[in-house]
Structure formats: structure tokens, C-alpha cells
Amino acid sequence: MILTQRALPTTPAHTMTQLRAGDTTWSPTPEQIERSRLSHFLRWVEAHRGVALSTYRQAWEWSVQDLSRFWDAVREYFGVIGEGFHSPALATERMPGAVWYPQARLNFAENVLKYAREPQTAETVAIVDIAEDGTRTEHTWVQLESQVGALAQSLRELGVRPGDRVAAVLPNLPEAVIGLLATASLGAVWTISSPDLSPQATLDRLVQLRPKILIGVDGYRFNGKTLRCLDNLAIIEAGLPSLQHTLLVRLLEPAADLGTLQGGAARDGRARVDFRTVATKAMQNVSVPLPGTGTTPAFERVTFEHPLWILFSSGTTGAPKGIVHSHGGMTLEALKSWGLNQDMGPGDLYYVGANTSWMVWNTLVNNLMVGASIVTYAGSPTFGRKDRQFQILAATETTMFATGAAYLSAMEKSGLVPAQDWDLSRLRSILSTGSPLPESTWAWVHTSVKNDVHLGSDSGGTDICSAFIGSNPLEPVKLGELQGPSLGVAVQAWSETGEHVVDQVGEMVITRPMPSMPLMFWGDTNGSKYRSSYFEKFPDVWTHGDWITETEAGAFVVHGRSDATLNRAGVRLGSADIYNALQHVPEVRESMVIGVDRPDGGYYMPLFIQLDDGTELDATLRDKINVTIREQTSARHVPDEILAAPAIPLTHAGKRIEIPVKNLFSGHHPDAAVNRGSLMNPDAVDWFIAQARSFLGQDA
């Protein structure tokens, strides 16, 4: 049975016609506010902490002014399992190096899998897996815990101990979730990459970590094609001298009866273990049996700051950085972000069609943390038809859909109207992330997907595996604006001189610690890379690298990366504003703008566009693009030149690589400027290299 969100009446906040920036696109009804998890939390805070809070702004002010009491209230309200929570939540406040719960011991996986032991959720569905051919497989909470326990016991038998690294190269499958939770249950450290990364790009990540175990896949179906992965897997195995065992997920061929757990051999002769055999085999020497399904895992409770997983930066200009997050930090962040800000919990079903190399994939397990069920899908988001993901939403009765802004923009330009083809009555919220959401796309969601859906645009990052600013269930949403700061996040816009600015563009900074801030970068023994990444511009204050405007009302507008800022005659311009304007030009499929200083002291701002099929860049289209940019932004935003590119290079998370391309035009060697392994379409860089050489007057 699929779990569905309780049905709540909604009132459209606007007719959705002729929307303008600042118009209200969604408002919660009084009943929605009353029944939201955040309102329940605020009533609990008043009863148990003596703090009366009735609005989101009051809740946020308290959450950043009294950090320690706020985070301890989150822990107690959600019933975090563990011990040693008697000290203040924030024992030492400093950035970097804040100390949280110094005596605490807990386990991330134990807190996720508690729903397998609660009568009201144990036999309900935890994971719904949808294959590209539509095959549907469900895992209940009890089944999920049993599989995690069996795999954890097998990993233990293979020598995995707390602190050891388990690496996976898997698409978005239930096995990836099971692998993460089994690894975490042992106190080992998890990392995952998508199999569509090249072997070298994968090794650029994994060699740093020296993993003991590798989990791979024989292949999978994507966009109607069978992608075989064993040859690439063998290259990865051969490049990891630390590797002791490989677990193989078999999707293309049924697993044989492997009594010895040997599922073939890697290139160097090391044994491969069949994943599904070890994830379902009978377990021994563990604790309390579950009715008819096996036994529960034995959880290793670790310190609050014990490493949980390692996420990698995109690494577009160098080796990917391994960002280390903790058991305690991610437990609290998941509960706060998804349970309170996103209003998710038991009865909800969450779907994100994320590549496993993108931190958004981790939001699947973070939703399990709050008791929501999840959908996994390893296929193409446009298989069969461009709105395939909306077909999945309808088929699974999903209540929350998370996606990249680029996907929604592509859907807008497709001309499809998902509301006409699919029953989206259960869908109550959409989270857009990855890049700023264009206003025209924002309006399209309400006119073509669902009028009364709570569409929020959130901004965060791999750095905290969450959002700094974004959605909440108590306030209205206005077109083009992020609702406000997330609870517990002391975020502000600062001028170049370090002054808090309102209603003007500034650097996004965080002035007080968050428990989900990284423990460290892997291998950064003295912390110098960590400090230079976030604390170089303003000492003791986190500078994230986004360019934002904080409004007088407390909402935010994101203008793009501050290190990709355009600067004309001393006036800073946001690249996101140009991308938003180009949403009104259907002939432009994708775009990228950079600004670079000329050797003679001038400034060059070209716009690169990838055109829709059958379209040519002629004088008429150039004029249309320039006029649209001028009307939607300003004359300063009009580019010096418009160039048609065969393709725009994008990361595996679908993000433009503005800085690497800018570096090419600044004279950096291509090998130093761009890490091709970080890109989903690395060949697209070649055209830009040629253009940069021409700009610099170099031979091709």
C-alpha cells in the first residue's frame, strides 16, 4: 500500500495569470498551518521550554538567538535515540570548530530505522522502487531494517570496522539506500558516485579515501538502453590498492546460487560478493528477532562528530574535495530541515530523481529520518516522454517532488501541461534547487502542474547537505523570492566591507554555527583548505559564495555564485538574472554568460547559447535575445556578443561551469581550468577551448 499525505483543503493564492515579481503564488490555509508539524513543534516548545512562539519569524529569531536550546528542542521533540545528551547542545561556539554534545553517542541509521519498530509504521512501505520499464518493487520498514541488518553483518564479517570507508558506484536504487544505512550502522564511512562518471573521475574521488569495500553494479537501464558497467568497475577496482572486497548488485543477470558468496572475480583476481545474497542471508549472533523476517541490526553508537558520509564537491577546476559530515550533525539537520521546514513525516511519499553523485540524492535517506517514505528511480527523467517524472509522481501518489530548476525550465519550454495528463491530486509541494528558479518557470508550475502546490525554491549546498534559505509551511510564497532563512541558520547579506545590507545585493554569510557544517575536508590535516573555502573573506564568519538580496520582509532573492559575478563599469550583475530573462526566448535551450577582463583593461561579456533543434542564430534572433534581456533586466545586462555553442558544459548536477570557462578565457591551460571528469558532457568543453584560444589570439 502506498502511503499518502492527509488530504487538506487548499485555496489558490492567485489566479496565476499575469504574475509579476512579488505576487503571492501560494498561501497556507489556517487548517494547513494548524496541522503542520512545525506548528505542533512550536506548541511543544511552549509547553516544554516555556517559550511562546506563534509565527515563523518568531520561531526563526529564537532558533538563531538561542542556538543551543533550539537544537536540543529539535533532538528531544523528535526523540533522537542515543545517550549523553545532558550537556548543552552547543558546548563551544566558534567557526570553524564548534563543539556539539561532547558526551553524546548515537547512530544515524538507528534513528532512521526506528520506524521499523513502531507499530503504526513497521509494516508500511518505506521504499517504492520504479524501474524504467515501470516495474514497481516495494520495501516495508521491517524489510528495510532486515536487509540493512543482514548486509551490516556481512560487512562486519568482511572486516569492516568503525572509521573504515565503504564506497559505492551505483545508480539511484534501493540497494544504495541499504548500503548507506548498513555502513552507517557499523560506524563505517559511506561515499557514493554515479556509474555514469568515468572510471578516472570516480578514482579521483575514491583514491583519496582508501576504501576497504566497493559496491558496484553489473549494469542498468537508462533511456531505453542497457548500460553495462563491469568493464568500468574492473578499472576502478584495479585503481584502488586498499580494496579488499567488491559487492556486486546484479540487475542485468539473475544471481546464481553463490553459497561461497563469490560472484565472479575482479580484474586482479579479488573475489566479488553478490550483494543481494549477503543482504538477505540469515544473520547470526545479533539481537532481537523481528517477526518472520530475520533480526535487527546491531548499531554502533558513535560520537556526535563521528564521520557519517563523504560528499564530493563538483571539482570543476581541480580534484574534487571530500566534504565530511557527521552522524549527529546530519541527524539533527535532517529532522529540522525535512520535519519542520518541509513539513514531511509519516504518511508522506518523497521523490527526487537525483543522480547519486549529487548531494540531493542524500535527501532520500534524510526523508526516511523523519518517517516519510521515498521513491527510488534509476532511469532517465525524460524516458518515453519529457514529463516522465510527472508520470512517476502520479503512479506513486507522491506528496513531495524535489527537482533541479533546470528540469522545470526544460519542462516549461517543452509546451507540455502535466496537469492535463496526470492525476497530481496527492502532490502538495515541489522543491526546486540546484540553481535559481526563473520567474516564468515559477508561474508555469502553477498554471501547468498544480495551481495550489507549495512551490519553494531552496538554496543550500553539498557543504551542509541541506538548505540555508528556502521553504516553510507557515508563510506565503511570493514569485521570485525564497520564503526566508531556514530554522537555526543565522544568514545575512553582507556588503564588501562586512556590513549587513537589506534590499541590496550582498554576499551570503552565516554568522553562527550549524551542526551540519562539515567536520573537515578529507585529507586536509591542518584545516587550511576548509578555512580558505569559507572563512577567508570574513574571519569567523561563513561566506558561502552566493550572491543574494535580503528583502525588508525577510525573504531572499538568489542572483547566482558571487565568484561568477559580472562586473560592468563597477556595477555587479547576476548571471542568474540573464538566465531568467532567456526563459522568455524559447529558441534558447541552454545558456551561459561570463565576464572577463581584456588585456587592454576593457571588459568582455559574451553570452553562449545552445539553440533548440532546427533553430539558427541570425540577426533577428540576436535582436530578440538582446531586447528580451534589456526589457527583463537592464541595458547593462545585454552581452557584448552572442555565440551559438554546440552544447553548454554542465556538471553531473546540471550546473553551468561559469568559472572554469572564465578561466579558459583568462588564459589558464585547459587541463588546469576544467576537470572534465566532473562533467556530464565533457566533450562540450572542446568548443569553448577553441573560442578562448581565438579570443586570446592563440593558435588553435
N, C-alpha and C positions, 0 to 999 in steps of 0.2 A: 504494500500500500504506500502511495506517495503522501508524504506529509505536506499539508498546505497551510498557508497563513490564515489566521482567523479573518473572516470577511468583515470589513469595516466600510461604512458608507463614506464616500468622498464627495467633495464639492469642488468642481473645477474653479481654479482661481482666476481664470481669464478666458476669454473667448478664443485665444491663441491666434487671432488674426491681426495682422499689422503690429506684431510685437516690436517693442523698442527696448533698448538697454534700460534696465532698471524696472521694467514692468514685472509684476508678480506672475510667476508661472505655476506655482503650487503653494497651497496653504494647508496645514493640518487642520482637520476638523476638531472640535472640542473632544469628541469621543476618541479620536486617534491620540490626542495629547494625553488624555486621562489614562488610556490603556497602554501607552508606550512604556517600555522598560525603563527609560530614563526618568519618567515621572514617578514610577514606583521606587526607583533608587533615591530620588530626592525626598520622597516621603519617608523612606527608611533612614536617610541621613538625619532628618529632623527628629525622628523617634529615637535613634541610637547614638547620634552625635550632638544633638541639641542645636543644629544649625538649620535655620529656616530658609529654604531656597524654593522659589516658585517659578522662575524664568530661566531660560538657558543662559542668559548673560550673568545672572546671579550665580548660577552653578559654575560657569567658567571662571568668573572672578575668584570664587572660593577655591577652585581647583588649582589655580596658579599662585594664589597668595598663601595657601596652607598646603603645600605640596605633600608633606608627609601624612597629614590626616586624610587628605583626599585619596591618595593611593592606598592607604591602609583601609579606608572605607570600601574601595573597589575590591580589595582582597577579601574582606570579611563578607561583603554583600553577596559575592559570587561563590563563597565557600571554598576558597583555594585550599587544596589538600597539601599538607606539609606540616612542619614543626619549626619552632624557633622564631615565631613572628612577634615575640613580645617586645622587641626593641622598636624605636621609631622606624617608620618605613625608610625615610631618608636620614641615615645616620650621619653622613658627612656630605655637605653640599659644596661641590666645586665642579667646574667644567674645564677640561675633561677630568674624569676620575671620581665622580660621585659614588658614594657607598650606600647601597640599599640593603636593608635587612641582613646585617653581617652574621647573625646566628642562624638564619633560616636554612632549611633543607627542603627541597621539593623536586618534583619531576614533571616536566611539561606533558609527557604522554599520559601519566597517571591522571592529570587533571582533564585531559581530553576524554579519556576512556571511562571516566566516572559515569557517563550516561549509559554504559553497558550494565551498570549495577543498580540503576534506578528503575523501579518497576514501571513507571509511566513511559520510559523511553527504550528500555532494553531490547524489546522485540520490534521496535520501529526501524525504519530504514535510515541508515547513516550515509551510505554512498549509493548513488544511481550512476551506473556507467553506461554511456551511449556510444556505440561503435559507429563508424561512418556509414555502415550499411543499415543502421537503425536498430541493430540488436541491442537489447536492454538487459543489463545484469544489475541485481540489487544486493547490497550487503547490509544486514541489520547491525545494530550496535554490538550485539552479542557476537555475531560472526566476525565483525571487525576486530574486536578485542581478542578473540580466539586466534585469528590469523596473525595478529601482531605478537601475541604471546608465543606462538609456535616459531615464528621467524626469529624473535629475540632469543629464544632458547637455542636455536640452531646457530645464530651468530655467536652466542656465548661459547658453544661447543667448538666453533671455528677459531676461537681465541680472541674475540673482540672484548675489550675492556674499556672502562671509562676513559675518555680522552682520545681513544683511537678514532680514526676517520673512516667513515663508510661513504663511498662516492657512488652516485647513480648516474647513468646515462639513459634516461627513459623519457618517453612522451607522457602526456597527461593521462595516467592510468590509475586505477585503484592500487595497483602494486607499488606505485610511487608513494602514495599516502601511507600504505602499510609499512614500507621500508623506512620512511621517516620516523614513524611512531615507534617501530621496533628499535631503531638505532637510538632514539632519544630515551627509551625505557631503560637502556643499559648505561646511560650516561656517556655513550659514544657521540661523535660529532658528525652530522649529516651535511652533505652537499649534493646538489643535483644539477645536471646540464641536459639540455635537449639533444637528442640524437641528430638533429639537423645541423648542429655545429660540426665543423670539420674536425677530424681527429687531432690536428695540430692545435686548433683553438681550444679543444677540450683539454689537451695536455698542458697548454699554457696555464690553465686553471689548476688541474689536478696534481701536476708535478710538485707544485708548491706545498701541497698538503700531505704528501706521502701516505695515501690511503692504504689500509690493510685489506679492505674488501671493496670490490667493484660489483655493482648491479647493472646488468645490461639487458638488451632485448634483441631477439633474432631479427625483428623487423616489425613493420606496422603498415596500415593502410592510410594513405593521405591523398586527398583529391582524386580518388578513384584508382590510384596507383599503389602497387606493393613496393615499399621501400625496405630493402634488405640491409641489415646493419652488422652482420657478423664480420665482414672484412674490416670495417672501421673499428669494430670492437677489438679485433685482434691487434690492430695498430696501437690502440690505446693501452691494451694490456702490456704489450711489449715495451711501451714507453714509461711504465710505472714499476721501477725496480722494487718498490716497497710492497707491491701487491702480493697477497698470499692466496686469495681465492676470488673467483668470479661467480656470482649468482646470475643465472640466465632466465629471463622471462621469455617463455615461448608463446608467441602469438600466431606465428605462421604455420608451425607444425606441432601436432599434439606431442606432449611429453611422453617418452617411453617409461616403462616400469623401471625406475632407477633406484634399485634397492641400496646401492652404494652411494647414492646422491651424486654420482658423476654424470654430468650431462654433456660430455664432449670435452675437448681439450683446447686450450688457448694455443696461440702460435708457438709459445715457448714450452708447451707441454704441461703447464699447470692445469689442474682439474677445474672444470666448470661445474657448478652445483645448480640443479634445477630449482628455480625459485618457488614454483607452486608446490613442489614436493615438500620443501622444508617449511613452507608457510601453512601447510595443512597436516603435517605428520603429527602423530601423537606426541605429547610432551610428557616429560618425566621430571620428578624432583622439583616441582613448582607447587604453588599454593592451592587455594580453594577451588574445587571443580565448579564449572558452570554447567547448568542442566543440559545434558545431552550434547555438548559441543566441544568439550576439552577443558582447558584450565586457564586461569588468568595469568597475565604476565607477572614476573617478579620485578617491580620497579626499583631502580637505583636512585634513591633521593640524593641530590647533589646540592652544592651551594647555590645561592641565588645567582651568582655570576658565573656559574659553570657554563662553558660553551655548549650551545644547542645546535646551531647550524651556521654554515658559512655561505653567504650570498656574495656573488661577484659583481663588481661594477662592470659597465659595458666594455671598458678597456679600449675605447675607440682610438686613443692616442698613445697607448703603451700597454704593458702587461696588465691584465685585469687585477684589481685589488680584491683580496678576500676579506669581506666585512663580517666580523664575528658577532653573533647575537647570543644572548644568554637565556637559560631556562626561565629564570624569574622575570627578566625584562619582557620577554615575549609573552609569557603567561598573562601578566598584568596588562600589557598593551592590547593583546587580543580581546580580553574581556572588556576593557574600556572602549576600544575602537568599535568593535562589532556588536557588543552587547548594549552599549549606551549610545554612542554617536550614530550607529547604523541601525539600531533597534532590531537586531537579529536574535533569534533564540529558538528553542524547541517549537516545532510547527512550521518553521521556515525552510525553504529549499533555495540554496545559493548556487549560481552557475557563473563561472568565468572560463572562457575558452582560452586560457593563457598557456603560452609556451613555458616549459618548466625552467628555462634559463632566466625568466623574468620574475622578479620578486612577487608579482601579483599572483603567481601560482601558489605561493605560500599562504595567501588569504583563504584558500580552501581549508587547510588544516586549522587556521585561526577561526574560521566559522564553526568547525567542529568543536572548538574550545568552548563556544557559547551554547552548544547544544543544537545548532542548526544542522540540517542535512545538506549534502553537497552533490553536485553533478560533475562527473569527470568525462572529458571528451577529447580524444587524441586526433580527431580528423580535421579536415580543412574547414574554416569558418564560412567558406563560400561553396562547399561541395554541392553540386546539383543546382543550386541557385544562390544568388548573392545573399539572401536573407536566411540562410540555413540556420544561423544561431537563433533566430526568432522561431523557427520551426521547432528547435530543441526546447526553447522556453515553453512553447505551447504543449508539446508532447509530455514534458515532465511536470508541468504546472509549477514552474519556478516562481518564487516570490521576489527574488532579488537577482538582478543581472549586472555583473561588473564587466566592463569592456574598455578598450582604448578609445580615445576621442577620434583617432584616425578611422576606426571601423565605422563609427556612427556617421562620420563625414562621408565615407565612401558609400554608405547606405543612402544617405541623403541624395547624393549625386546619381545613384542608380535609378531613381524615379519610382522605386517600389514603395508600397504602402503596407507594411506588415500588419497593421490593424485590420485590413480588409481580408487577409488570407489566414490569419492565425487567431485562435482564442487566447488572448493575453489577459483574461479577466483576473487571474491569480497574481499577475505581476504588479507589485506595488512600489518597487523602487529600482532605479537604474543608477549605477555609479560609473561615471566617466573619469578616466585617469590617463596618465602617460604623457599628456600634453594639454594645453588649454583647449577648452571646448568652444568652437566657433559659435557665435550667437545664432547664425542661421541654422546650424545643426541643432542647437538647443531648441529652437522653435519647431524644427522638423519632428523631433521626438514627440512633442505634444500634439502635433497635428496628424502625424502618420503612424505613431506607435500606440500611444495612450495619452489621452488628454489629462487625466488626473494622476499620472505616475509621478512619484517623487524622484525627479531627476536632479542629481547632485554632481558637481564637478569637484573632485578632491585633488590636493597636491601634497605629495609626500616624497617618499623615495626608498630605494634599497637601503639607504643608510639607517633608517629606523624600521623598515619593513612595515610602514604604516603611513598615516597622513598627518601633516602639520595643520592644515586648514581644510575645511570641507563641510560635510553634511551634519545635520542634527534633526531630530524628529519634532522639535517644538517650535520652530520658526519658519516663516515663509521663505520661498526661494525667489530670487529676482534674476531676470535674464542677464547673463554675462557675469554674475557675481557668485563667488563661493560663499556659502552661508556665514561662515565665521571660523574662528580658531577651534581646533579640537580640544576637548577637555584635557586639562593637565599640560597644555602646550602654551608656554609664555612667548607667543610670537608677535613680532612687531615689524614694521617697515622702518628702516633707518637710512638717513642721508649718508653721504660720503664721509661726513665728519662725525658720525656716530650719534646723531640726534634722531629721536623718534619723530616720524613725519606722518601726517594724516592727509588724505586726499591729494597726495602726490607720490610719484614713483620713488621707491626705495629698495634697498637690499632686504631680503627676508632674513631675519635673525631670530634666534631662540635664546632668551636671556636667563632661563633657569633649566636645570637638568630634567631629563626624561629617563625612565628606567629602561626604555628600549634603545637608547643611544648605544652605538657599538661598544663592545668591550675593547676592541682593538682591530687593527688590520693584521691579517695573518702574516707572520714573519717580520713585522715592524717592531723589533725588540725594544727599541728605546722610545717608541711612540712618536717619532718625529714626523712620519708621513700622516699620521692621524691628526696631529696638531696643525700641520701645514694645510690640511684639507679643509678644516672647519674653523680654526681659531687664530689664523694668521692676520686676517684683516682687522678684527676687533678682539683683542685678548680677552679670554674668559667668557666670550660670547660666541655661540654657534652661528656662523654665517653659512647659509645653505647654498647660495649661488643662484637663487631665483630672484627675479625682479618683480615686485608686487606693488599694488596700491592698496592701502588700508583705508576704507571709507569712514566717514564720520559715524555712520551707523554700526560699524564693527564688522562689515563684510569685507571681502577681499577680491581683487582682480589680479590674475597672474598674467604677466607680459612675456614670459619666457626666461631662458637662462641669462643671468647677468653677465656671464663670461662670453655670451654671444651677442651682447648689446651692440646695436648700430649707433654710430655717433656722427651726426652731420652738423658741422659748424658749431660743435659744442653742445648740441641738443641730442639727448639719448632717445633712441627709438626702440620699441619692442618688436622683434621679428614675429611674435605671435599675432600682433595687430595686422600685419600684412597677410599672414596666412588666413586670418579670419575674413579679411576682405576678399581673398581669392575664392572663398566658398561661393561667392556670387558669380563666379566665372566657370560654368560647367565644363568648358573645354579644357580646363586645367585639372589634371588628375592628381598631381602631387607637385610640391614646390619647395624651394629652399632659397633663402636670401642670406648673403654675408656682407660684411663691410670690411675693407682692408685699406690700409694706408699705402699711397703710392710713393715711390722713391723720391718724387719731386715735392712731397709734402701734401699733395692732394688726397682725396678720398674717393674710393671706388666701391659702389654698392650695386653689384649685379643681382638679378633675380633669375634663378634657374627653374625651369618648369618642365614637367613631364606631361605631355599632351594626351588627351583622350584619343582612342583609336580613330583613324581617319581624319584627324584634325591637323591643320598646318598653321605654323606661326607666320602669318602675313601681317601687313601693315594694319589691317582692320582689327585683327585680334590684339596686336600690340597696343593700339589705341584703346581698345575696350578694357584691357588689363590696367593700363595707366589711369584711365578715367575712374575705374572702379576703386582702385587703391586711393586715389585722391579724394573721391567722394566719401569712402568709408573710413578713411583715416585723416591724412593731411597731405599737402603738396610735398612735404619733406620725406614722406614715405615712398614716393614714386622712385623706382630704381633708375640707375644710370643706364642700364642695359638689360634686355630680356633675352635669355638664351634658352633654346629648346634642347633639353638633355634626353638621351635615350631612356634614362631611369634616374631616380633620386636615391642615393645610397641610404639605407636605413639599418638600424640595429635590429637585433632579434626581438626587441620590444617595440619595434615600429617607430623608433625615434630618429629624427634627422641628425646628421653628424655635422652640424654647422662649424664647430671649432676645428675638427680635422681638415675640412675643406678650406676654411680660412687660413689654416697653417700652410696648406699647399700653395695658396695664392700669396703667402708671405715669404715663400722661398724655402720652406722646410723640405727635406728629402722625403719622397713618398713613403719610404719604409718607416721613417720616424713620425710622419704626420698621421698615418692611418694604420690601424690594426685591422687588417682585412678579416681576421678570424672573428671579429665582433659583429660582422655584418651579415644580414640575411641575403644580400645580393652583392657580394664583394666585387664582381666584375663591373658593377656600375661606377666604381671609382676610376677606372681607366680613362673614361671620357673627361672627368674633372682634372686628372693629372695632365692630360694634353692641353686643356684650356688654361690651366695655371702656367704651364711652360710657355704658352703663347703670350699670356699676359706679362710674364717676366722677361720675354724676349729671348727665351732659351730655345735651343734646337729641340725638336720633337724626339 
